[in-house]
Amino acid sequence: MFVLITYDVEAVSESGAKRLRKVAKICEHYGIRVQNSVFEVLVDAAQLTMLKNDLKKVIDSEKDSVRFYRLGNSYKHKIETMGKTSKIQAGEPLLL
């Protein structure tokens, strides 16, 4: 399934900045960054559960938020872009 992940991590403090880097690193492991705090990931249900568990261990639920938008398997018809886009789209074959 295709999932869009957005997050807002309070980064005013040093511990917040550290959490922000950790959240980004976790998301980079599962997908591609399309905006500063937005990632596109192509995962199955088990991977999504693991991703959520990884993020839950890092964020401060009183200060930070993470949102998951499930676009499903027919995501290609639900995404429209304008301007700069990634060179490799999630789930697309890479031709060399």
Order of alpha helices (4+ residues) and beta strands (2+ residues): beta-alpha-beta-beta-alpha-beta
